[in-house]
Structure formats: C-alpha cells, structure tokens
Amino acid sequence: MTNPLLSDWTGRFQLPPFAAIADADFAPAFDAALTEARARITAIAEDPAAPSFANTIEALELAEETLDRVAGVFFNLAGADSNPAREALQRDLAPKLSAFSSELVMNRPLFERIEALWQGRDGLGLNDEQMRVLTLYRRMFVRAGAQLEGSKAQRLTEVKSRLAVLGTQFTQNLLADEREWFMELAEDQLTGLPDFVVASARAAAEERGLDGWAITLNRSLIVPFLQFSSRRDLRETAYKAWVARGENGNDHDNREIAREILALREERAHLLGYPNFAAYKLEPEMAKTPQAVRDLLMQVWRPARAKANADAEVLTALMHRDGINGDLEPWDWRYYSEQRRRDEHDLDEGQLKPYLSLDAMIAAAFDVANRLFGLEFRELDAALYHPDVRAWEVTREGRHMAVFLGDYFARSSKRSGAWCSAFRAQRKLGGEVRPVVVNVCNFARPAKGQPALLSYDDARTLFHEFGHALHQMLSDVTYGFISGTSVARDFVELPSQLYEHWLEVPEVLKTHAKHWQTGAAMPADMLQRLLNAATYDQGFATVEYVASALVDLAFHDGPAPADPMAKQAKVLAELGMPRAIRMRHATPHFAHVFSGDGYSSGYYSYMWSEVMDADAFEAFEEAGDAFDPVTAEKLETFILSAGGSEEAEALYMSFRGRLPGVEALLRGRGLVPAV
C-alpha cells in the first residue's frame, strides 16, 4: 500500500491526510525521505556545472521537501499528541536526523560551491532577498562546522548527535513526570475553589478514569488551584510537585542530563573557536554579546525585585491576618495575591471568567487581525489529528492565505506550555505555497456540556500564540529558509508579544467579552477594573522570568558547571532572589533551554523582544488609533511579511525609524511611574 505520508496530498488545501496516517507509516516515510534528500544533496554537490545560485542555493531549498513534509507532521504530533510509539520513534530519530544534518554541513564539495558563490557574490546579479539567503546559508554552514577538518569535524558530529538524543530524553522525562502526577481531592477539600476550578478538576479526574476531582501539573489547572484553595497543606503539596518536575530521583530525573548538555555545548563552542556557548549562540542575534543581555536583564531586575519585595510584605501581612505566622512561602504567594487583587481592584476571577469564553477570545483575536490586516476566518470541517483540534481557512479579499489550526485543551499526551508551529511554511520558490499553521495551548478542559472559560492570563496566551501565527500567515517571501518566524531568536517574540497589547484595547473587550450564558457585555466598571489591574503583580511575574533568564545566561557564559543545581542556587543567591518566589523554570524542567538549542542562552529573548513590542505599540498610540491603517500596513510590510529577509535591526528600523530603549517596557510593566 502507498504510504500516505509520501503520496501527493490532493485533499482541500493539501492538508496532511491525518485520518489515513498510522504510526507505523512514519519510520518508513522518514527512511524514504532521508534517502531522497541525500540523493538530491549529492547531486547538487557533484554537479559538474559551475555553481550558480539556482543550481546550488535554490536546489538546496527544495532538496528536503519530502523530509520537511514528513517531519512537519511527525514532530507536531509528537509534541501535541504523543504516545509510546511516537516517543520511541522520536528517540530513534534524534541521532539519525542529527547525522543527516552533520552530513549536510560537513559536505566539503557542497560547502565549496556555497563559498565560491559567496566570494563572487557581487557579480551574481542577485536581488536583496537572494543575497540575504546566500549570506544565511553560508553563515549556517560555517557556524555548524563546515570549515572544520579531521578529528575536530568528527568530534563535532558526535557532540551534536549526543545533544539531539539528550534533548529528546529531557523532553520525554518532563512529559512523563507531568503525566504521572495528580492529586485526588475529596469534596471537603474543594474549599475556596470557584466553580470553574471545580469543573476543571472534575474533567481532569474523568480523563484519568477517576470519580471525583483531581489536580494535575497543567498550568491552567494548578495555577488557579494555588490562587483559590484555602487549604494551605494542599497548596504546598501541589506546588512542590509542580516545581519538582524532572527532579524526583526517578527514571525521569533530568539533572544529570542537564549537566551533560551544558558540558557538550561548551565543547561545541570551543571546537568552533568561541570562548563559551553564550558567545557562540548570541553572535547572530540582535543582542550579539552576553554582556548586552546581562545589561538589559539587570536594568529590569533591580526595579522588579524592589517591587516584589514590597509586595511580599503586604502579602505576609495578609497571611498573618489569617492567623498563619512565619514567612510567606511560594505556595502562599498566588493565594494571598488573589485576595489582595480582590481587595484593591475588586476583581474576582470567578466573576471575570464567564466573560472570557474560549470561543469569544478566538473571535476577538480574529477580529483584531481583520481590522489590522483585512484577514477573514471561516471554520472548516476537516479530519484533523485529534478531536480537540479546530481548523479555519484564512483569506484576504478572496485570496487564500493560510489554514489555521487551534489545539487548545490540555491532555496527558501533550507537552506543557503553549506554542506555534507549522505543518507547512510559506514560500514562492517552485510554485506558491501557503502555510498551514497551528497554535497549541494547554487550557483547562471544561466539564462536559460547558464552555471553556479562560483566565485573563489564558486569553493573553491565546493572543500571544496567535501573534506568532500571523507572522507565519502573512509571510510573503520567495525562499522558505527565511519564511515566517525564521528570524533572530530575540526578534521572533516581537509579533507575539506585540499582539497581546490588543487584548488590552478597551473596545476589543467591549465587543467580545460577553457572558457565555446571558450574552451581556462585561460591565463597564468590571472592564475598567480589569484594565486598571493590567500591571498588578508584575513584580512577581518579572522576577520569576528574569531570574530564569539570568540562570540560563550564567549556565552558558563561562565554563559549564559541574553541578548545574549548585550553579542555579549560587546565581539566585547573588541576585537576592525573594524567598517566596521561585524561578519560572527551574533547571530540571527548563524545556526552553534543555529540550533543544532553540532558547539556550536565549531565554532572555522574550524580554529583548518586549523592549521592542512596548515601543512598537506606542507607534499605534502616537497615531491616536490602535487600528491605525498606516501603522498596521508598516507593521505587516516590515515585520510580519518580511520573515528573515533582513537583519532584525534593519527590519525594526524600517518600521519604527529607530531602535527602542528599555523605558517603554518598564512603563508597560508598571515598574516606573507612567510619564
């Protein structure tokens, strides 16, 4: 029988034929795709014709087309809907794909063709986009070790292969800990929990075949439990399990894996001639150097820590008022912060959530995209990879732009967090290809027959990931190599974090925040209280994030630590970390940094991008209209459609006319008085 992963996808919009794909199809499809890619790459490298942009770079762009298609399906499913077969294949694939990647960049005849084009680039008659693609291909090969020879080249291949294996193992260990732990609750242990938390706890119990209620390690369930449960003992139990992921001394313990990853990264940097991994990793980013990253983070850390310490005193007083003596603990912060929020802003999340249904917030995100960029969304009836997943066709003035998938609910087969990915990226080379983009979230599943109700943070996450999706959907470049989110790591979060700002535009919530039962709009006074509290508890949020970013930087800016947990403790002690706040991601579950190289030495990038997103939204405010069409057109032209067609600094300068300072970020987080 024909393998559905290798046959032409002739269905509507050429979506993957999910219903026809079996797990057993993936391994032979990868084998066939790798064989085809190797043959094509060999043909390019051994082409007797003189190297040209077309027969080398453009040929390389299309050489892995089948492999990209198969991998796009598999790795999206492995993250969003894993099972034992997929996890086993993922472990098997890690060294195979690493070996293939090393073969590519260590292919001496191929690199010589690229180098010849680079040396003669001024005489090739390339347009700006082609020159950018050539530059990035050469940079990719050089930074991957193409200029190494002999034992150094061999050792680098071994290091990258081992890192691929360890990253996969780290991810699967974390998923196993998250999947296996839960805390059953009896009816008398539900005290303080609003109806939406009780309903989510019942749904979590049902998923595990239990009769009653259960708290899991899913953020959208455990965070509201920590906010509302009046049972301090249960909060402590749940919190300690949450922060102990990957650190339980069992078969899923990630501490030794983290140590080995850091050591191998340092060795990789040394083989390539860099003093440490941070210097290597940051070279192509906007920040350029570890010191530039540290300078930014410390500018934010100092006022954030001061704010958090002041807040801790207030929360401690509230706790003592309840008759609980001693110090404020990490499992107390969210509970007393929620009480303080109710007292100071008269905001009760239990009253707020009925106005923030999932469907309403999806409609809000779509409406903003329509008003800014003219996009329209029509829900599709299509066979997808899981019953939870929904699909929409995205059009503009009748032109098909993309297919957008939304996979919103937590389940035990899905890794934690929220992310945007693509089954297919936009490109024009070889014929117009429009993207298939997916947003994956982990919102608490509602009880049967009830709508999914989001917290305001959940709604912000939805807007964030949709901002990433717009970066993919509006991409308008010729070469897939620079399509969509293929930009500097500390620039990629700009579109997503910028899009969050529209959730705070009053008319958006006035239009879409309606009670799921009555259809009534959110009361004006509630809306105003919500917006007034936009910077509430930003001392806590900023401290837990910046601490994680500084630990990540410290791991990589210097010798690899022999004991990462001791290094983590040392960094936090030197920073004066408030005792009742922990890192957002402690080392054993810091998937951003250890599941792969993506955010290693780069967790700071959310903050770096936030400097730009705060300044970028001010461009709309300066125009006097959050939907100003001239500013929106510039945003699309120079940021969202441009992909990686220029250096990030140049793209931002084209949009804004200057690079920003940190002031707008501090104002946006309420860490300095507004001016």
Secondary structure, DSSP 4 states (H G I P E B T S, - for coil): ---TTTS---SGGG---GGG--GGGHHHHHHHHHHHHHHHHHHHHT-SSPP-IIIIIIHHHHHTHHHHHHHHHHHHHHHHS--HHHHHHHHHHHHHHHHHHHHHHT-HHHHHHHHHHHHTGGGS---HHHHHHHHHHHHHHHHTTTT--HHHHHHHHHHHHHHHHHHHHHHHHHHHHHHH-EEEE-GGG-TT--HHHHHHHHHHHHHTT-SSEEEES-HHHHHHHHHH---HHHHHHHHHHHHTTT-SSSTT--HHHHHHHHHHHHHHHHHTT-SSHHHHHHTTSSS-SHHHHHHHHHHHHHHHHHHHHHHHHHHHHHHHHTT--S---HHHHHHHHHHHHHHHH---HHHHGGG-BHHHHHHHHHHHHHHHH--EEEEE----SSTT-EEEEEEETTEEEEEEEEEEE--TTS-SS-EEEEEE--B-TTS-B--EEEEEEEEPPPPTTS--B--HHHHHHHHHHHHHHHHHHT---S-GGG-TT-S-TTTTHHHHHHHHGGGGSHHHHHHH-B-TTT-PBPPHHHHHHHHHTTTTTHHHHHHHHHHHHHHHHHHHSSSPPSSHHHHHHHHHHHHT--TT---SS-GGG-HHHHSSSTTTTTTTHHHHHHHHHHHHHHHHHHHT-TT-HHHHHHHIIIIITTTTSS-HHHHHHHHHSS---SHHHHHHTTSS---
